[in-house]
Structure formats: C-alpha cells, structure tokens
Amino acid sequence: MRKIEFEVPENLLADFAAEIADRNLANSIIGATDDKKVVIEIRYERDDADLVDELEDLFEELNEE
C-alpha cells in the first residue's frame, strides 16, 4: 500500500474531498498545519497510481485559482 499526503487549504477542502470521493480512494484527515491547512492522507495500491496522479494535477490547478 502506498501513501501520499496533501495539505489542503480550508477554502479548497469541499472540492478536493469531492474529487477524492469520485475516485473512491481511501483517505483520512490526519491533522492540520500551523497555517490552518488540513492534512489528508490518501492510501492506494499501485493499480490506482493514475488516479492519484490525476488528483495531484487537479490539486495543483485548484491551488492556482
């Protein structure tokens, strides 16, 4: 099992959570940063690596808006 963490700003949390759910990826909120970002851990198998790559790209796009 592989893992990746995302530090998600509060204003992006709902959109990002919906994208995680759409991809049926196992996830947990594992904490928060000092600058009030929510730390989300995604657990996935090698077969789901493409889904995680998509999620990483989307996260970058959301952060740029």
Backbone torsions as a table, in degrees:
resi	resn	phi	psi	omega
1	MET	NA	134.8	178.6
2	ARG	-103.6	160.5	179.0
3	LYS	-138.6	149.2	172.3
4	ILE	-143.8	146.8	178.2
5	GLU	-116.2	143.5	175.0
6	PHE	-123.2	135.5	172.8
7	GLU	-100.6	103.7	-169.2
8	VAL	-102.8	122.2	175.0
9	PRO	-62.4	148.1	-176.6
10	GLU	-54.9	-37.8	-177.1
11	ASN	-70.1	-14.4	179.3
12	LEU	-105.4	-3.5	-170.7
13	LEU	-59.6	-47.5	-177.4
14	ALA	-62.8	-46.2	179.9
15	ASP	-64.3	-43.3	-178.2
16	PHE	-67.7	-40.7	178.2
17	ALA	-61.6	-38.5	178.1
18	ALA	-63.9	-39.8	178.6
19	GLU	-66.2	-38.4	176.5
20	ILE	-62.7	-46.4	-179.1
21	ALA	-62.5	-40.7	179.4
22	ASP	-59.6	-28.6	-178.4
23	ARG	-95.8	0.3	179.0
24	ASN	53.7	42.1	179.4
25	LEU	-93.8	136.8	177.1
26	ALA	-67.7	134.3	-176.3
27	ASN	-151.6	160.6	176.7
28	SER	-147.4	145.6	168.3
29	ILE	-85.4	121.7	-174.5
30	ILE	-111.2	-2.2	177.9
31	GLY	161.2	-165.2	178.7
32	ALA	-142.1	154.3	178.2
33	THR	-92.6	170.7	178.0
34	ASP	-63.7	-26.6	179.5
35	ASP	-96.3	25.7	170.8
36	LYS	66.1	31.4	171.8
37	LYS	-93.9	143.9	179.4
38	VAL	-89.1	129.5	-179.6
39	VAL	-93.8	117.1	-179.9
40	ILE	-113.6	129.5	177.2
41	GLU	-103.3	130.0	176.1
42	ILE	-108.4	128.7	175.9
43	ARG	-110.4	133.1	-175.8
44	TYR	-152.1	159.4	175.5
45	GLU	-93.5	163.5	180.0
46	ARG	-53.8	-36.6	-179.6
47	ASP	-62.0	-22.8	-178.4
48	ASP	-98.0	9.8	-176.7
49	ALA	-59.5	-35.8	178.9
50	ASP	-64.4	-38.3	177.5
51	LEU	-63.3	-40.0	179.9
52	VAL	-69.3	-37.8	176.0
53	ASP	-60.4	-43.3	176.5
54	GLU	-59.9	-43.3	-179.4
55	LEU	-64.1	-40.6	177.0
56	GLU	-61.5	-44.2	178.6
57	ASP	-62.4	-44.6	179.5
58	LEU	-62.6	-41.8	179.4
59	PHE	-59.8	-42.1	177.4
60	GLU	-61.9	-43.2	179.4
61	GLU	-63.1	-44.4	179.3
62	LEU	-61.0	-38.6	-179.8
63	ASN	-69.3	-25.4	-179.5
64	GLU	-79.8	-21.5	-177.0
65	GLU	-73.0	NA	NA
